[in-house]
Amino acid sequence: MNFKKSLMSRVVLPDDIIARILSFLPVRSLLQLRCVCKSWKTLISQPTFIKLHLHQSAKTPQIALISNSFNGFKIMPFPIHRLVDNTSSITLPHKIPFRLDDVDCYRLVGSFNGLLCILAKIFCHRFDEIVLYLWNPATRKLSNKIVFLHDYNPKLYKDPFRSWKFSFGYDNSTDTYKIVASSEMGREVKLFSFGTDDVWRNIQSFPLVHREYGVYSELGVSNSVHVSGSLNWLAIRNESRYDLYDCRVIPIDQFVIVSLDLKMETYRQLRILRGFDEAPLLEPILVVLMDCLCFCHDLHGTDLVIWRMKKFGVEESWTQFIKVSYQSFSYDFPKLILFPLCLSPNDETLILGWNGGDKHAILLNLRDDRAEKTTITNKVEWFRSKVYVESLVSTS
């Protein structure tokens, strides 16, 4: 009798409170907790809970590190706060938890909501095949193969893989993930939408020649960035007047951003800076910091400058966010080629990839312009790393 009374006196938490508590747990724990009872299994699988968990997980972002010392395609998600707080004692484990043994992967195209877009190429004596996958490392789920090109009679010296660059983005209005393939030599564009038509469609061609080469370029991966449901590329306004392979002759005000709205699948052009006739020593690039579109460029060969578009699509909202002297990095320029990766959660440290021989990341303290290298022992390819958020989002 006392046992029954104790059961009746137990406090039962409402489902929304349980969901709130569970949303703070890592994916690995949630996958185990699905076995506790049917109601928890149902709760953890609900789209509303997946979005709630993603919202919480986004507060502790990570970097998906790729190392050329790993065997096969392996990724090591690493918390950004640990990278910032423990620069003197970071060593990646030899046993990498996230790996794709059955897929001959080639490149990491993009990362969004915990999904990684992976690019691969299959060689055969009869055909070449370019394929892509969506992969959720946290849930160990891989999408079906997405075939972009299947060439049954590849010609000698013909490599279609070098003719296309791929981008990965998300249309929030329809909860749809999309891959965009852009022709490197022309303006042809193809688009693949997950869960809708599941076929490659031709969409409107690029209005301008976009820059898909240079020191920051990577075979098969576009230089585009994803912001506010759009993919964005740097292009040249009057390309016929300049040598597109030499940015040192192109004034900054000749660069323009071509923005593809992933909902409408239409383009618009965004001007960067007006009346800025300085030609950078290194090619400018687009990055995303604090969920804002940013334009990074060299100034007079002495400073790194980052402009931030505080309100996406509003050209008047460009403001100078960072200006730091190369002397802060204590390395010779122009050997110093930097790529801003992300900001720390407290917005006080900028993490930059560096193409130096030891391939360290550089952490720039924005309060005092003090820079230091990480001491990660593995040979991480920082330029290929992407910001990553752990999630339960499905790959199907």
C-alpha positions as CSV (number, residue, x, y, z in Angstrom):
1,M,0.0,0.0,0.0
2,N,2.8,2.4,0.9
3,F,4.5,1.5,-2.4
4,K,1.3,2.5,-4.4
5,K,1.1,5.7,-2.5
6,S,4.7,6.6,-3.3
7,L,4.1,6.0,-6.9
8,M,1.0,8.2,-6.9
9,S,2.9,10.9,-5.1
10,R,5.7,11.1,-7.7
11,V,6.0,14.4,-9.5
12,V,5.4,14.1,-13.2
13,L,7.0,16.7,-15.3
14,P,5.1,18.1,-18.3
15,D,6.3,17.0,-21.8
16,D,7.5,20.5,-22.6
17,I,9.7,20.7,-19.5
18,I,11.1,17.2,-20.3
19,A,11.8,18.4,-23.9
20,R,13.5,21.5,-22.6
21,I,15.8,19.5,-20.3
22,L,16.7,16.9,-22.9
23,S,17.5,19.6,-25.5
24,F,20.7,20.5,-23.5
25,L,22.1,17.0,-24.0
26,P,24.6,15.9,-26.7
27,V,23.3,13.8,-29.6
28,R,25.0,10.7,-28.4
29,S,23.1,10.8,-25.1
30,L,19.8,11.5,-26.9
31,L,20.3,8.5,-29.2
32,Q,20.7,6.3,-26.1
33,L,17.8,7.8,-24.3
34,R,15.4,6.9,-27.1
35,C,15.6,3.4,-25.6
36,V,14.3,4.5,-22.2
37,C,10.6,4.4,-23.2
38,K,8.3,4.9,-26.2
39,S,7.3,8.4,-25.2
40,W,10.9,9.6,-25.1
41,K,11.7,7.9,-28.4
42,T,8.7,9.7,-29.9
43,L,9.6,13.0,-28.3
44,I,13.3,12.9,-29.5
45,S,12.2,12.1,-33.0
46,Q,9.7,15.0,-33.3
47,P,10.7,17.9,-35.7
48,T,9.8,20.4,-33.0
49,F,12.3,18.8,-30.6
50,I,15.0,18.5,-33.3
51,K,14.7,22.3,-33.9
52,L,14.7,23.0,-30.1
53,H,17.9,20.9,-29.7
54,L,19.5,22.6,-32.7
55,H,18.7,26.0,-31.2
56,Q,20.5,25.0,-28.0
57,S,23.4,23.3,-29.8
58,A,24.0,26.4,-31.9
59,K,25.1,28.3,-28.7
60,T,28.2,26.0,-28.4
61,P,29.5,25.9,-32.0
62,Q,32.4,23.7,-33.1
63,I,34.8,23.6,-36.0
64,A,34.8,20.5,-38.2
65,L,38.6,19.9,-38.5
66,I,40.0,17.9,-41.4
67,S,43.5,16.6,-41.2
68,N,45.7,15.2,-44.0
69,S,47.2,12.9,-41.3
70,F,43.9,11.0,-41.0
71,N,43.4,7.8,-43.0
72,G,40.4,8.1,-45.2
73,F,37.8,10.8,-44.7
74,K,37.6,11.7,-41.1
75,I,36.4,14.8,-39.3
76,M,37.0,15.9,-35.8
77,P,34.5,18.4,-34.4
78,F,36.2,20.6,-31.9
79,P,34.5,23.1,-29.6
80,I,35.5,26.7,-30.4
81,H,35.7,27.7,-26.7
82,R,38.2,24.9,-26.1
83,L,40.3,26.2,-29.0
84,V,40.3,29.7,-27.6
85,D,40.8,28.8,-23.9
86,N,43.5,26.1,-24.2
87,T,45.8,27.2,-27.0
88,S,48.9,25.9,-25.2
89,S,47.7,22.3,-24.6
90,I,45.6,21.1,-27.5
91,T,46.2,17.6,-28.9
92,L,43.6,15.9,-31.1
93,P,43.0,12.2,-30.3
94,H,44.5,9.7,-32.7
95,K,41.2,7.8,-32.9
96,I,38.9,10.1,-34.7
97,P,35.2,9.5,-33.9
98,F,33.6,10.5,-37.2
99,R,34.7,8.7,-40.3
100,L,33.4,7.5,-43.6
101,D,35.1,4.2,-44.5
102,D,32.8,3.2,-47.3
103,V,32.8,6.5,-49.2
104,D,35.7,7.7,-51.3
105,C,35.3,11.3,-50.2
106,Y,37.2,14.1,-51.8
107,R,36.1,17.5,-50.3
108,L,33.9,19.1,-47.7
109,V,31.6,21.4,-49.6
110,G,29.7,23.0,-46.7
111,S,28.2,22.7,-43.2
112,F,24.8,23.7,-42.0
113,N,22.5,22.7,-39.1
114,G,24.8,19.7,-38.3
115,L,24.7,18.4,-41.9
116,L,27.9,18.2,-43.9
117,C,27.8,18.2,-47.7
118,I,30.5,15.8,-49.0
119,L,31.9,15.7,-52.6
120,A,33.4,12.6,-54.0
121,K,34.6,11.3,-57.4
122,I,34.5,7.7,-58.6
123,F,37.0,6.5,-61.1
124,C,36.4,3.5,-63.3
125,H,38.0,2.3,-66.6
126,R,34.5,2.8,-68.2
127,F,33.2,5.9,-66.6
128,D,33.9,8.8,-64.2
129,E,31.2,9.8,-61.7
130,I,30.9,12.9,-59.6
131,V,28.6,12.3,-56.6
132,L,27.6,14.1,-53.4
133,Y,26.3,13.1,-50.0
134,L,24.7,14.7,-46.9
135,W,26.3,13.4,-43.8
136,N,25.3,13.9,-40.1
137,P,28.4,12.8,-38.2
138,A,26.6,13.0,-34.8
139,T,23.9,10.5,-35.8
140,R,26.2,8.5,-38.2
141,K,23.6,8.9,-40.9
142,L,24.5,9.2,-44.6
143,S,22.2,10.2,-47.4
144,N,21.7,8.2,-50.6
145,K,24.3,9.0,-53.3
146,I,23.5,12.1,-55.3
147,V,24.9,11.7,-58.8
148,F,25.8,14.9,-60.5
149,L,27.7,13.6,-63.5
150,H,28.1,10.1,-65.0
151,D,30.4,10.1,-68.0
152,Y,30.5,6.6,-69.6
153,N,33.2,7.5,-72.1
154,P,35.7,9.9,-70.4
155,K,38.1,11.3,-72.8
156,L,41.8,11.5,-72.3
157,Y,42.8,14.7,-70.4
158,K,39.2,15.6,-70.0
159,D,38.3,16.2,-66.4
160,P,34.7,17.5,-65.9
161,F,35.5,17.5,-62.2
162,R,37.6,20.6,-62.7
163,S,34.8,22.3,-64.6
164,W,32.3,22.6,-61.7
165,K,32.2,24.1,-58.2
166,F,29.7,23.1,-55.6
167,S,27.9,25.1,-52.8
168,F,25.6,24.1,-50.0
169,G,22.8,26.1,-48.5
170,Y,19.4,26.0,-46.8
171,D,16.0,27.5,-47.7
172,N,14.4,28.2,-44.3
173,S,11.0,29.0,-45.8
174,T,10.6,25.5,-47.0
175,D,13.0,23.7,-44.7
176,T,14.9,22.5,-47.8
177,Y,18.6,21.9,-48.2
178,K,20.0,22.7,-51.6
179,I,23.2,22.1,-53.5
180,V,24.3,24.5,-56.3
181,A,26.7,23.5,-59.0
182,S,28.3,26.4,-60.9
183,S,30.4,26.1,-64.1
184,E,33.9,27.4,-63.4
185,M,34.6,28.4,-67.0
186,G,31.1,29.9,-67.8
187,R,28.0,31.0,-66.0
188,E,25.9,27.8,-66.2
189,V,24.2,26.9,-62.9
190,K,22.4,23.7,-61.7
191,L,20.5,23.2,-58.5
192,F,19.5,20.1,-56.5
193,S,16.8,20.3,-53.8
194,F,16.6,17.5,-51.2
195,G,13.2,15.9,-50.6
196,T,11.4,17.7,-53.4
197,D,12.3,17.0,-57.0
198,D,15.6,15.2,-56.2
199,V,16.9,16.0,-59.7
200,W,19.4,18.5,-61.0
201,R,17.7,21.5,-62.6
202,N,19.1,24.3,-64.7
203,I,18.4,27.7,-63.2
204,Q,19.1,31.2,-64.3
205,S,22.8,31.7,-65.3
206,F,25.1,33.9,-63.4
207,P,24.8,37.6,-64.3
208,L,28.5,38.2,-63.9
209,V,31.8,36.3,-63.9
210,H,32.4,35.1,-60.4
211,R,35.8,34.5,-58.9
212,E,36.4,30.8,-58.3
213,Y,40.2,30.7,-58.4
214,G,43.1,32.1,-56.5
215,V,44.9,31.3,-53.2
216,Y,41.7,30.5,-51.4
217,S,40.2,28.3,-54.1
218,E,39.8,24.5,-53.8
219,L,39.1,22.0,-56.5
220,G,35.4,21.3,-56.6
221,V,34.4,23.6,-53.8
222,S,32.9,27.0,-54.5
223,N,34.1,30.2,-52.8
224,S,30.5,31.1,-52.0
225,V,29.1,31.7,-48.5
226,H,25.7,31.1,-47.1
227,V,23.8,33.9,-45.3
228,S,20.1,34.4,-44.6
229,G,18.8,31.8,-47.1
230,S,21.1,32.9,-49.9
231,L,24.5,31.9,-51.4
232,N,26.9,34.7,-52.2
233,W,29.8,35.0,-54.6
234,L,32.4,37.7,-55.3
235,A,32.3,38.8,-59.0
236,I,33.9,41.5,-61.1
237,R,31.7,44.4,-62.3
238,N,33.6,45.1,-65.6
239,E,35.5,41.9,-66.1
240,S,36.5,42.7,-69.7
241,R,38.7,45.5,-68.4
242,Y,40.9,43.5,-66.1
243,D,43.1,40.5,-65.8
244,L,40.8,38.3,-63.6
245,Y,43.7,36.2,-62.5
246,D,45.5,39.2,-60.9
247,C,43.5,40.9,-58.3
248,R,46.3,43.5,-57.8
249,V,45.0,45.4,-60.8
250,I,41.3,45.3,-59.8
251,P,40.2,48.2,-57.5
252,I,38.0,47.1,-54.6
253,D,35.0,49.1,-55.8
254,Q,34.9,46.9,-58.9
255,F,34.0,43.8,-56.9
256,V,30.4,43.1,-56.5
257,I,28.5,40.4,-54.6
258,V,26.2,38.1,-56.6
259,S,23.6,36.8,-54.2
260,L,21.3,33.8,-55.1
261,D,18.1,33.7,-53.1
262,L,17.5,30.0,-52.5
263,K,13.8,30.4,-52.1
264,M,13.1,32.4,-55.3
265,E,16.2,31.0,-57.1
266,T,16.9,34.4,-58.5
267,Y,19.9,36.7,-58.2
268,R,20.6,40.2,-57.1
269,Q,23.8,42.2,-57.0
270,L,25.1,43.9,-53.9
271,R,27.7,46.6,-54.0
272,I,30.6,46.4,-51.5
273,L,32.3,49.8,-51.0
274,R,31.9,53.0,-52.9
275,G,34.7,55.3,-53.9
276,F,37.4,52.7,-52.8
277,D,39.8,52.6,-55.7
278,E,42.6,50.8,-53.8
279,A,43.7,47.5,-55.4
280,P,44.4,44.8,-52.8
281,L,47.7,43.0,-52.7
282,L,45.8,39.7,-52.2
283,E,42.4,38.7,-53.5
284,P,39.5,39.8,-51.3
285,I,37.2,37.1,-49.9
286,L,33.7,36.7,-48.4
287,V,33.2,35.1,-45.0
288,V,30.4,34.9,-42.5
289,L,31.0,36.1,-38.9
290,M,28.3,36.5,-36.3
291,D,25.7,35.4,-38.9
292,C,26.6,38.5,-41.0
293,L,28.1,38.7,-44.4
294,C,31.7,40.0,-44.3
295,F,34.1,41.3,-46.9
296,C,37.8,40.8,-46.1
297,H,40.6,42.5,-48.0
298,D,44.2,43.6,-47.8
299,L,45.0,47.3,-47.3
300,H,48.3,48.7,-48.6
301,G,50.0,45.4,-47.9
302,T,50.1,46.4,-44.2
303,D,46.7,45.7,-42.7
304,L,43.8,43.1,-42.8
305,V,40.4,44.8,-43.0
306,I,37.0,43.2,-42.5
307,W,33.8,45.0,-43.3
308,R,30.5,43.7,-42.0
309,M,27.0,44.0,-43.6
310,K,25.0,44.4,-40.4
311,K,21.7,44.0,-42.2
312,F,21.9,41.6,-45.0
313,G,21.0,43.1,-48.4
314,V,21.2,46.7,-47.2
315,E,24.3,48.2,-48.8
316,E,24.2,51.2,-46.4
317,S,24.7,48.9,-43.5
318,W,28.4,48.1,-44.4
319,T,30.6,49.1,-41.4
320,Q,34.3,48.5,-40.7
321,F,34.4,45.6,-38.2
322,I,38.2,44.9,-37.9
323,K,41.4,46.6,-39.0
324,V,44.5,45.0,-37.8
325,S,48.1,45.4,-38.7
326,Y,50.0,42.3,-40.1
327,Q,52.7,43.2,-37.5
328,S,50.4,41.8,-34.9
329,F,50.9,38.3,-36.3
330,S,54.7,38.4,-36.1
331,Y,55.2,36.8,-39.5
332,D,56.6,38.1,-42.7
333,F,54.1,39.3,-45.3
334,P,53.1,38.4,-48.1
335,K,53.8,34.9,-46.9
336,L,51.0,35.5,-44.4
337,I,47.7,34.4,-46.2
338,L,44.9,34.5,-43.7
339,F,41.3,33.2,-43.9
340,P,38.8,34.2,-41.2
341,L,37.0,31.1,-40.0
342,C,34.8,32.2,-37.1
343,L,34.5,34.3,-33.9
344,S,34.5,32.9,-30.4
345,P,31.1,32.8,-28.6
346,N,32.0,35.9,-26.7
347,D,33.0,37.7,-29.9
348,E,36.4,38.6,-28.5
349,T,38.6,36.2,-30.5
350,L,38.8,35.8,-34.2
351,I,40.0,32.4,-35.4
352,L,41.9,32.5,-38.7
353,G,43.3,29.8,-40.9
354,W,46.9,30.3,-42.0
355,N,48.7,28.8,-45.0
356,G,52.0,28.7,-43.3
357,G,54.2,25.7,-43.5
358,D,53.1,24.3,-40.1
359,K,49.4,25.0,-40.9
360,H,48.5,26.4,-37.5
361,A,45.4,28.4,-36.8
362,I,45.9,31.9,-35.5
363,L,43.8,33.3,-32.7
364,L,43.5,37.1,-32.8
365,N,42.4,38.8,-29.5
366,L,40.3,41.7,-30.8
367,R,40.7,43.7,-27.6
368,D,44.4,44.2,-27.9
369,D,45.2,42.9,-31.4
370,R,47.3,40.1,-29.9
371,A,47.8,37.0,-32.1
372,E,49.0,33.5,-31.2
373,K,49.2,30.2,-32.9
374,T,47.4,27.1,-31.8
375,T,49.5,24.1,-30.9
376,I,47.4,21.3,-32.3
377,T,49.9,18.6,-33.2
378,N,47.9,17.0,-36.0
379,K,48.3,18.5,-39.5
380,V,44.9,20.2,-39.7
381,E,43.9,21.7,-43.0
382,W,42.4,24.8,-41.6
383,F,41.4,26.3,-44.9
384,R,39.1,23.3,-45.4
385,S,37.6,23.5,-42.0
386,K,34.0,24.5,-41.5
387,V,31.9,25.8,-38.6
388,Y,29.8,22.9,-37.3
389,V,26.8,22.5,-35.0
390,E,25.9,19.1,-33.6
391,S,22.3,18.1,-34.4
392,L,19.7,15.4,-34.9
393,V,18.7,16.7,-38.4
394,S,17.9,13.9,-40.8
395,T,19.9,13.4,-44.0
396,S,16.9,12.1,-45.9
